[in-house]
Amino acid sequence: MNEFEDVLNSYLSIENADVYVTGSNSKFLSKDVITEFRGRGDEIKIAPLCFREFMSVYQGTREKGLEEYMLYGGLPKILDYSTIERKTEYLKGLFKKTYLTDIKERYKIKNDDDLEELIDVVASSIGGLTNPTKLENTFQTVKHSNISHTTIKAYLDILQDVFLIERAVRYDIKGRKYIDTPAKYYFSDLGLRNARINFRQPEETHMMENLIYNELRLRGMSVDVGVVVKNEKDANGVSVRKQLEVDFVCNLGSQRYYIQSALRLPTVEKREQEVRSLKSINDSFRKFVITEDLISRYQDNDGIVYMNIYEFLLDENSLLV
């Protein structure tokens, strides 16, 4: 319908009516809502099911549920299918027939090979630091493509506009400033990510990191990738400047949380490696290590709280206790 915005806006004069508008990614994105209905409506973003919602209807153990959730994601329709074949067919079809078709139609992308290659590269490197220039070099050396970093940036922006991925920028914790590049990209749904790469790269470590990021965002937090700069001396006594990474710096109002994702902590050495960056932060905000190990929640002498992934995901107040 031409000028349908005017029709919808006319309903504002009806006192006892609420109007809800949904739309395809290709026709009506959130930024269009902001433009057309500025100050006259609220935007409601709908995300895939979180693990807690998924388990409320899943028939099985939490361990098996997490395995399936990390593999097939949280799109509600997945729970209607009982076989691997149906789940994979649904996700692959959704990605190709809905997301890619919408993107190509909306943004009039004719040479879509580079776009699809970029999606594959991003899907294969979740949890890794990258930027358009680095991706441009990858395309030139590996894909033998001349796609420019400007085009890559435009494509990344599109993938964020259609809610396929989100970008987490780096934050210098001690310097209290943002580092614009490189950044990390996470998929809004792991099932779509895995379907795109034909379920070839399980990579539990990075998938759990993506899973934790999504849960934090669903809880309303802004999430950055933390960097702690530390000066140390090498074996020769020479001062060396090192950057230690904190997986997530989360802010919600005046509250801040530092979170490290660690798939497993089999040894003391591994645990010390994971918390090294957290122990280098000198403020009083709470620090957490989330692991798949079946441990009971505890706090060490440095004030760092350890909890297993199930407690974190199934208790929406797990960070507040």
Contacts in CASP RR format, 6 or more apart in sequence:
PFRMAT RR
TARGET T0000
AUTHOR 0000-0000-0000
METHOD contacts of the structure
MODEL  1
MNEFEDVLNSYLSIENADVYVTGSNSKFLSKDVITEFRGRGDEIKIAPLC
FREFMSVYQGTREKGLEEYMLYGGLPKILDYSTIERKTEYLKGLFKKTYL
TDIKERYKIKNDDDLEELIDVVASSIGGLTNPTKLENTFQTVKHSNISHT
TIKAYLDILQDVFLIERAVRYDIKGRKYIDTPAKYYFSDLGLRNARINFR
QPEETHMMENLIYNELRLRGMSVDVGVVVKNEKDANGVSVRKQLEVDFVC
NLGSQRYYIQSALRLPTVEKREQEVRSLKSINDSFRKFVITEDLISRYQD
NDGIVYMNIYEFLLDENSLLV
1 7 0 8 1.000
5 36 0 8 1.000
5 37 0 8 1.000
8 19 0 8 1.000
8 21 0 8 1.000
8 37 0 8 1.000
9 37 0 8 1.000
9 40 0 8 1.000
11 17 0 8 1.000
11 19 0 8 1.000
12 40 0 8 1.000
21 28 0 8 1.000
21 33 0 8 1.000
24 102 0 8 1.000
25 98 0 8 1.000
25 99 0 8 1.000
25 102 0 8 1.000
25 103 0 8 1.000
25 106 0 8 1.000
25 162 0 8 1.000
25 163 0 8 1.000
26 101 0 8 1.000
26 102 0 8 1.000
26 103 0 8 1.000
26 105 0 8 1.000
26 106 0 8 1.000
27 106 0 8 1.000
29 106 0 8 1.000
29 161 0 8 1.000
29 162 0 8 1.000
30 43 0 8 1.000
30 45 0 8 1.000
31 161 0 8 1.000
33 43 0 8 1.000
34 43 0 8 1.000
45 163 0 8 1.000
47 188 0 8 1.000
47 214 0 8 1.000
47 217 0 8 1.000
47 218 0 8 1.000
48 73 0 8 1.000
48 74 0 8 1.000
48 75 0 8 1.000
48 76 0 8 1.000
48 188 0 8 1.000
48 189 0 8 1.000
49 74 0 8 1.000
49 75 0 8 1.000
49 76 0 8 1.000
50 74 0 8 1.000
50 214 0 8 1.000
50 215 0 8 1.000
50 218 0 8 1.000
50 313 0 8 1.000
51 66 0 8 1.000
51 69 0 8 1.000
51 211 0 8 1.000
51 215 0 8 1.000
51 313 0 8 1.000
51 314 0 8 1.000
52 313 0 8 1.000
52 314 0 8 1.000
52 316 0 8 1.000
54 65 0 8 1.000
54 69 0 8 1.000
54 73 0 8 1.000
54 74 0 8 1.000
54 79 0 8 1.000
55 62 0 8 1.000
55 65 0 8 1.000
55 314 0 8 1.000
57 79 0 8 1.000
58 65 0 8 1.000
58 68 0 8 1.000
58 79 0 8 1.000
62 310 0 8 1.000
62 314 0 8 1.000
66 309 0 8 1.000
66 310 0 8 1.000
66 313 0 8 1.000
69 190 0 8 1.000
69 211 0 8 1.000
70 190 0 8 1.000
70 204 0 8 1.000
70 207 0 8 1.000
70 208 0 8 1.000
70 211 0 8 1.000
71 190 0 8 1.000
71 191 0 8 1.000
71 194 0 8 1.000
71 199 0 8 1.000
71 202 0 8 1.000
72 78 0 8 1.000
72 87 0 8 1.000
72 91 0 8 1.000
72 190 0 8 1.000
72 191 0 8 1.000
72 194 0 8 1.000
73 189 0 8 1.000
73 190 0 8 1.000
73 191 0 8 1.000
73 192 0 8 1.000
73 194 0 8 1.000
74 189 0 8 1.000
74 190 0 8 1.000
74 191 0 8 1.000
75 91 0 8 1.000
75 94 0 8 1.000
75 189 0 8 1.000
75 191 0 8 1.000
75 192 0 8 1.000
77 90 0 8 1.000
78 87 0 8 1.000
78 90 0 8 1.000
78 91 0 8 1.000
78 191 0 8 1.000
81 87 0 8 1.000
81 90 0 8 1.000
88 195 0 8 1.000
88 199 0 8 1.000
91 191 0 8 1.000
91 192 0 8 1.000
91 194 0 8 1.000
91 195 0 8 1.000
92 195 0 8 1.000
93 195 0 8 1.000
94 192 0 8 1.000
94 195 0 8 1.000
95 192 0 8 1.000
95 195 0 8 1.000
95 196 0 8 1.000
99 162 0 8 1.000
99 164 0 8 1.000
99 192 0 8 1.000
100 112 0 8 1.000
100 116 0 8 1.000
102 162 0 8 1.000
103 109 0 8 1.000
103 115 0 8 1.000
103 158 0 8 1.000
103 159 0 8 1.000
103 162 0 8 1.000
104 112 0 8 1.000
104 115 0 8 1.000
107 158 0 8 1.000
109 115 0 8 1.000
114 139 0 8 1.000
114 145 0 8 1.000
114 147 0 8 1.000
114 151 0 8 1.000
114 155 0 8 1.000
115 155 0 8 1.000
117 139 0 8 1.000
117 143 0 8 1.000
117 145 0 8 1.000
118 135 0 8 1.000
118 139 0 8 1.000
118 147 0 8 1.000
118 152 0 8 1.000
118 155 0 8 1.000
118 156 0 8 1.000
118 159 0 8 1.000
119 159 0 8 1.000
119 164 0 8 1.000
119 196 0 8 1.000
120 196 0 8 1.000
120 197 0 8 1.000
121 135 0 8 1.000
121 138 0 8 1.000
121 139 0 8 1.000
122 130 0 8 1.000
122 156 0 8 1.000
122 159 0 8 1.000
122 165 0 8 1.000
122 185 0 8 1.000
123 187 0 8 1.000
123 193 0 8 1.000
123 196 0 8 1.000
123 197 0 8 1.000
124 197 0 8 1.000
124 201 0 8 1.000
125 185 0 8 1.000
126 184 0 8 1.000
126 185 0 8 1.000
126 186 0 8 1.000
126 187 0 8 1.000
126 193 0 8 1.000
126 203 0 8 1.000
126 206 0 8 1.000
126 207 0 8 1.000
126 209 0 8 1.000
126 210 0 8 1.000
127 184 0 8 1.000
127 185 0 8 1.000
127 186 0 8 1.000
127 206 0 8 1.000
127 209 0 8 1.000
127 210 0 8 1.000
128 184 0 8 1.000
128 206 0 8 1.000
129 170 0 8 1.000
129 182 0 8 1.000
129 183 0 8 1.000
129 184 0 8 1.000
129 225 0 8 1.000
130 182 0 8 1.000
130 183 0 8 1.000
130 184 0 8 1.000
130 185 0 8 1.000
131 181 0 8 1.000
131 182 0 8 1.000
131 183 0 8 1.000
132 149 0 8 1.000
132 150 0 8 1.000
132 152 0 8 1.000
132 153 0 8 1.000
132 156 0 8 1.000
133 149 0 8 1.000
133 181 0 8 1.000
134 182 0 8 1.000
135 149 0 8 1.000
135 152 0 8 1.000
136 147 0 8 1.000
136 148 0 8 1.000
136 149 0 8 1.000
136 152 0 8 1.000
139 145 0 8 1.000
139 146 0 8 1.000
139 147 0 8 1.000
139 152 0 8 1.000
140 146 0 8 1.000
156 165 0 8 1.000
156 167 0 8 1.000
156 185 0 8 1.000
159 165 0 8 1.000
160 166 0 8 1.000
160 167 0 8 1.000
163 188 0 8 1.000
164 187 0 8 1.000
164 188 0 8 1.000
164 192 0 8 1.000
165 185 0 8 1.000
165 186 0 8 1.000
165 187 0 8 1.000
165 188 0 8 1.000
166 185 0 8 1.000
166 186 0 8 1.000
166 188 0 8 1.000
166 213 0 8 1.000
166 217 0 8 1.000
167 183 0 8 1.000
167 184 0 8 1.000
167 185 0 8 1.000
168 183 0 8 1.000
168 184 0 8 1.000
168 185 0 8 1.000
168 186 0 8 1.000
168 213 0 8 1.000
168 223 0 8 1.000
168 224 0 8 1.000
168 225 0 8 1.000
168 248 0 8 1.000
169 178 0 8 1.000
169 179 0 8 1.000
169 180 0 8 1.000
169 183 0 8 1.000
169 224 0 8 1.000
169 225 0 8 1.000
170 178 0 8 1.000
170 179 0 8 1.000
170 180 0 8 1.000
170 182 0 8 1.000
170 183 0 8 1.000
170 224 0 8 1.000
170 225 0 8 1.000
170 226 0 8 1.000
170 227 0 8 1.000
171 177 0 8 1.000
171 178 0 8 1.000
171 179 0 8 1.000
171 224 0 8 1.000
171 225 0 8 1.000
171 226 0 8 1.000
171 227 0 8 1.000
171 249 0 8 1.000
172 178 0 8 1.000
172 179 0 8 1.000
172 226 0 8 1.000
172 227 0 8 1.000
172 229 0 8 1.000
173 226 0 8 1.000
173 227 0 8 1.000
173 228 0 8 1.000
173 246 0 8 1.000
173 249 0 8 1.000
173 258 0 8 1.000
173 281 0 8 1.000
174 228 0 8 1.000
174 229 0 8 1.000
174 281 0 8 1.000
174 282 0 8 1.000
175 229 0 8 1.000
178 224 0 8 1.000
179 227 0 8 1.000
183 225 0 8 1.000
184 225 0 8 1.000
186 209 0 8 1.000
186 210 0 8 1.000
186 213 0 8 1.000
186 214 0 8 1.000
187 193 0 8 1.000
187 210 0 8 1.000
188 214 0 8 1.000
189 214 0 8 1.000
190 207 0 8 1.000
190 210 0 8 1.000
190 211 0 8 1.000
190 214 0 8 1.000
193 210 0 8 1.000
204 263 0 8 1.000
204 292 0 8 1.000
205 261 0 8 1.000
205 263 0 8 1.000
208 261 0 8 1.000
208 263 0 8 1.000
208 292 0 8 1.000
208 309 0 8 1.000
209 247 0 8 1.000
209 261 0 8 1.000
211 309 0 8 1.000
211 313 0 8 1.000
212 247 0 8 1.000
212 248 0 8 1.000
212 259 0 8 1.000
212 261 0 8 1.000
212 290 0 8 1.000
212 309 0 8 1.000
212 312 0 8 1.000
213 223 0 8 1.000
213 248 0 8 1.000
215 312 0 8 1.000
215 313 0 8 1.000
216 223 0 8 1.000
216 248 0 8 1.000
216 250 0 8 1.000
216 259 0 8 1.000
217 223 0 8 1.000
219 252 0 8 1.000
219 316 0 8 1.000
219 319 0 8 1.000
220 252 0 8 1.000
221 250 0 8 1.000
221 251 0 8 1.000
221 252 0 8 1.000
221 257 0 8 1.000
222 250 0 8 1.000
222 251 0 8 1.000
222 252 0 8 1.000
223 248 0 8 1.000
223 249 0 8 1.000
223 250 0 8 1.000
224 248 0 8 1.000
224 249 0 8 1.000
224 250 0 8 1.000
224 251 0 8 1.000
225 245 0 8 1.000
225 246 0 8 1.000
225 247 0 8 1.000
225 248 0 8 1.000
225 249 0 8 1.000
226 245 0 8 1.000
226 246 0 8 1.000
226 247 0 8 1.000
226 248 0 8 1.000
226 249 0 8 1.000
226 258 0 8 1.000
226 277 0 8 1.000
227 243 0 8 1.000
227 244 0 8 1.000
227 245 0 8 1.000
227 246 0 8 1.000
228 243 0 8 1.000
228 244 0 8 1.000
228 245 0 8 1.000
228 246 0 8 1.000
228 277 0 8 1.000
228 280 0 8 1.000
228 281 0 8 1.000
229 241 0 8 1.000
229 242 0 8 1.000
229 243 0 8 1.000
229 244 0 8 1.000
230 241 0 8 1.000
230 242 0 8 1.000
230 243 0 8 1.000
230 244 0 8 1.000
230 280 0 8 1.000
231 239 0 8 1.000
231 240 0 8 1.000
231 241 0 8 1.000
231 242 0 8 1.000
232 239 0 8 1.000
232 240 0 8 1.000
232 242 0 8 1.000
233 239 0 8 1.000
233 240 0 8 1.000
234 240 0 8 1.000
244 276 0 8 1.000
244 277 0 8 1.000
244 280 0 8 1.000
245 277 0 8 1.000
246 258 0 8 1.000
246 259 0 8 1.000
246 260 0 8 1.000
246 277 0 8 1.000
246 278 0 8 1.000
246 281 0 8 1.000
247 259 0 8 1.000
247 260 0 8 1.000
247 261 0 8 1.000
248 257 0 8 1.000
248 258 0 8 1.000
248 259 0 8 1.000
248 260 0 8 1.000
248 261 0 8 1.000
249 256 0 8 1.000
249 257 0 8 1.000
249 258 0 8 1.000
250 256 0 8 1.000
250 257 0 8 1.000
250 258 0 8 1.000
250 259 0 8 1.000
255 285 0 8 1.000
256 283 0 8 1.000
256 285 0 8 1.000
256 286 0 8 1.000
257 285 0 8 1.000
257 286 0 8 1.000
257 287 0 8 1.000
257 288 0 8 1.000
257 319 0 8 1.000
258 278 0 8 1.000
258 281 0 8 1.000
258 285 0 8 1.000
258 286 0 8 1.000
258 287 0 8 1.000
258 288 0 8 1.000
259 287 0 8 1.000
259 288 0 8 1.000
259 289 0 8 1.000
259 290 0 8 1.000
260 274 0 8 1.000
260 275 0 8 1.000
260 277 0 8 1.000
260 278 0 8 1.000
260 287 0 8 1.000
260 288 0 8 1.000
260 289 0 8 1.000
260 290 0 8 1.000
261 290 0 8 1.000
262 270 0 8 1.000
262 271 0 8 1.000
262 274 0 8 1.000
262 289 0 8 1.000
262 290 0 8 1.000
262 291 0 8 1.000
263 291 0 8 1.000
263 292 0 8 1.000
264 270 0 8 1.000
264 291 0 8 1.000
264 292 0 8 1.000
264 293 0 8 1.000
265 271 0 8 1.000
265 274 0 8 1.000
265 289 0 8 1.000
265 291 0 8 1.000
265 293 0 8 1.000
265 306 0 8 1.000
271 289 0 8 1.000
274 289 0 8 1.000
275 287 0 8 1.000
275 289 0 8 1.000
275 300 0 8 1.000
275 302 0 8 1.000
275 304 0 8 1.000
278 287 0 8 1.000
278 289 0 8 1.000
278 302 0 8 1.000
278 304 0 8 1.000
279 302 0 8 1.000
279 304 0 8 1.000
281 287 0 8 1.000
286 305 0 8 1.000
286 319 0 8 1.000
287 302 0 8 1.000
287 303 0 8 1.000
287 304 0 8 1.000
287 305 0 8 1.000
288 304 0 8 1.000
288 305 0 8 1.000
288 306 0 8 1.000
288 307 0 8 1.000
288 319 0 8 1.000
289 304 0 8 1.000
289 305 0 8 1.000
289 306 0 8 1.000
289 307 0 8 1.000
290 307 0 8 1.000
290 308 0 8 1.000
290 309 0 8 1.000
290 312 0 8 1.000
291 306 0 8 1.000
291 307 0 8 1.000
291 308 0 8 1.000
291 309 0 8 1.000
292 308 0 8 1.000
292 309 0 8 1.000
293 308 0 8 1.000
294 308 0 8 1.000
295 306 0 8 1.000
295 307 0 8 1.000
295 308 0 8 1.000
297 305 0 8 1.000
297 306 0 8 1.000
297 307 0 8 1.000
297 308 0 8 1.000
297 311 0 8 1.000
297 321 0 8 1.000
298 305 0 8 1.000
298 306 0 8 1.000
299 305 0 8 1.000
299 306 0 8 1.000
300 306 0 8 1.000
307 318 0 8 1.000
311 318 0 8 1.000
312 318 0 8 1.000
312 319 0 8 1.000
315 321 0 8 1.000
END
